[in-house]
Amino acid sequence: MKKPVFFTDLVVILLCIVGSPVIGQTNNRPTFDRNEFGIRRNTFLTTEVGLSAEEAVKFLPVENEFKQKLFEIGRECRRLTQENQKNINIPDAEYTKMIDCYLDNRLKEAQLEKEYFEKFKKILTPQKLYKYQQADAKFTREFVIVRRSTGNRNNNNNRTPERNNNNNRSRR
């Protein structure tokens, strides 16, 4: 009766030994928490623009929808670029395709921005809408600076653009 128990123990031990390197491997690919990013961004915009609670409740869902649509517009171009990064010899036709995709996206983004800014005008005053444009650019700029300066993007949990007090004007 001890033979089956011994055999099972041996199999379990072998599986642990063989499987442990696979289990111990971690994906070193940087992670990006889209929800956390959205929360930080919304908080930053609310503060920088000076949105009241009522304005924030009306504006932020529309603004988040706008950003999501912008992201979706760029999806195809990002896919094309990623596919071609793997190739060493990219034919001219692929470069042309990527350039055309980029230019088409810029037109679509401008059209979408015009559409959503008309919606934004119904929620925010012109002054706050201008502040929103400035705050949006500032958040993006500071977010990129923080991400680049950390080296390891996974250790970015405690750093947010609003806390980045370094004067990084030399990088612009």
N, C-alpha and C positions, 0 to 999 in steps of 0.2 A: 504494500500500500504506500510505502514511502517513495517508491520509484516515481509514480505520477506526480507527487508533490515536488520531488526534487527536480524533475524534468520541467515542470511549470515554473518553478523558481528560477531555473537556469534560463528559460526563455524570457522571463521578465527581466532578469539581470542583463541578458544580451540586448534586449530591446532598449533598455535604459542606456546602456553603453553606446550602442549604435545610434540611437535617437537623440542623445543629449547634445551632440554638436549641432544638429538641425534645430532642436528646440532652443538652444542657446544663441543661435544666430538672430541678430536683430536687423531690421531694415534700417539702414543708415540714411535712407532718403528723408530729407526734411519734410516735416508734417506741417500742414496748414489747417487750422481750425476755422472754417468759414463762419461758423456761428459766433465764436469769440471775436473774430475780426469785425463782424457786423455790429456786435454790441459796443465794442470799443469805438468804432467809427460813428455810430449813432450818438454815443455819449459825447464824443469830441465835437461833432457837428452841433449838437444841442447847446453845448457850452460856448463854442466859438461864435455861433450865430446869435446866441442869446434867445433861443426859442422858448416861448412860454410852454407850459404843459399842454395847453390846448393846441397850440401850433405844432408841437412835436407829435402829438397823437394824429393829427391830420397829415402833416408833411412827411414824416419818416417812412410810413408804409409806401407812399407814392414814390419817394426817392429810392427806397430799397428795390421797388419794382423796376424803376428806371435802370438802376445799376445791374440788376439781374438780366434785363434785356440787352444791355450793353455787353455783358459777359457772353451771352448767347450769340450775339452777332459775331464776336471774335472767335468763337469755337472752331469753325471750319479752317480759318487761317492758322490757328494754333496747331490743329491736327496736321495740316499740310507742312508746316515748318518742322514739327517733330518728326514726321516721316522722312523728310529730306535731310535732317541732321544726321541720320544714320548712314546716308549715302556719301561716298567719297567724291564720286564724279557725278555731279548733278547736271543734267542736260539743261540747255538754255530754255527749253519749253517749260520746265518745272520752275525755273526762276521767274519766267514771265507769268506763269500761273500764280505764284506767290505774290508777285508785285501787283497783279490785277486784283487778287483777293484783298490785299492790304488797301488799295485805293478804293475798291468797292465798299469795304468796311468803313472807311473814313466817311464816305458819303452817307451810308446808312446811319452811322453814329451821329453825324451832324443833323440829319433829318429827325432822328429819335430825340436828340437833345432839344431841338426846336419844339417838337411836339410836347415834351415833358415840361419844358420851361413855361409853356403856355398854361399847363396845369399848375405849376408851382406859383405862377403869378396870382392865381385865385386863392392861394393859401397864405403866401408871405408878402410882405411889403417889398417894394423895389430895393430898399436899403438892405433888408435881411436876405433877399435873393442874391444881391451882390456879395454880401458877407458869406453866404453859402458857397458861392463859386470860389471865393478866396480860401475858405476853410477846407473845402474839398481838395483843392490843389495842395494846401499846406499839409493836410493829413497824409495824402499820397506821398508827397516829398519826404516827410519825416518818417513815415512807415518804411519807405525804401532805405533811407539812411540807417535806421535802426536795424533792419534786417541784414544789411550789408556789414554793419559794424560788429554784429554778434558772431559772424563766422559760422557758428552752429545755430541754425534756425530753430532747433528744438528748445534751446535755452532762452527763448524770447518771451517767456510767460510773464515776467514782471516788468518788462519794458514796453511802454506805449509811447506813441508820438507826443502826447501831451506832457509826458514826463521827461522827454529828451530835451534837456536844457542846454546842450552843447550848441555853440554857435557854429553851424556847419555851412556857412555861406561860401566858404572857399570851395566847396564841392559842387556848387551850382554852376 
